Amino acid sequence: MTTLYISEVGAMVHKDGEQIKITAPKEGTLLKMPLSNLEQLVLLGNVTVSTPVVHSLLEKGSGLVYLSRGGKFLGRLQPATSKNIPLRWAQ
């Protein structure tokens, strides 16, 4: 599983089928990646995420973290049940 950091100013994250697509105003498409590979999405600064991406992340148990441009923690969006709960019960 992967944590993806997006720091490109003005980048937009969209859902394209079962993939996420990251685009920037000047550069165009920066990355396409299967949602199944994504454990956490970390956004630094001015990055826009579409609602379908947020829904898909939460449905599959992945988190979304918001950081300021300088890296200061602003907040986190996490599914109701964490992937770690069954692990903690087993321990």
N, C-alpha and C positions, 0 to 999 in steps of 0.2 A: 504494500500500500504506500501511497505517495502523499506528501504534503506539498502543495503547490503554492508558491509565493508569487503574487502579482504586484509589481511596483511601477509599471509603466503609467505615467500621468495620462489620464483620459481614457484608459483602457476600458473595454466593455467585455463582459463575460456573458455569453449566450449559450443556450442549449441547441445542439444540432443533432437531432436523432438521439442516440445514446452517448453522445460525446459533448464535451464542452468546447466552445470555440472562443478564443480570446482575440479580440481585434483592437487595433489602435487607430486613431484618426488619420495619421500620416502614413504609417507603415502597413496598414491593412491587417491581414490575418497573421497573428504572431504564433499561435499554437492551437492544435486540435488534440484532444486527449480523451480517451474513454472514461466515462464517469465511474465505471467499475474499478478503475485503478486509483481513484482519488479518495483518500482518507480525510483530508482536511484542506480547506482553501483559506489562505491567508492573504488579506488585501491590505496594501500599504498605500495610504494617501487617497487620491482621487481616482477610484476605480468603481465602475458601475456593474452591478450584478442583476440579471433579469430574475423575475419571480419564478419561472420554470426551473432555473438552476437551483435556486434556494429550496424549492419543493423537492427536487430530485436528491439533493444532498441530505436533507432531513429524512426523506423516506429510506435512504440506504444507510442511515446512521452516521453520516459524516458531518463534521462541524465547519463553521464559517467564523473566521476571526477577523476583526477590524483593528488595524493599527494606524496611527498617524503617519504622516510622511517621514517623520523622524524616528519611527519605530515604537512610539508610546502606545501601550495597550489601551484601546477604547472600549472594546466589548467583544462578546462572543455569542454566536447563535448555535445552539446545540440541540440535538434531538432529545425527545422526552426520556428515552432510555439509552444509556451509553453502551457502547460495545464492551466496555470493561466490566459491567455489572455481572454477567455470567462468570467471567473470570474470577472476580472477587468472591462470588459465592463458592466457586470450586476450591478456592484457596482456604 
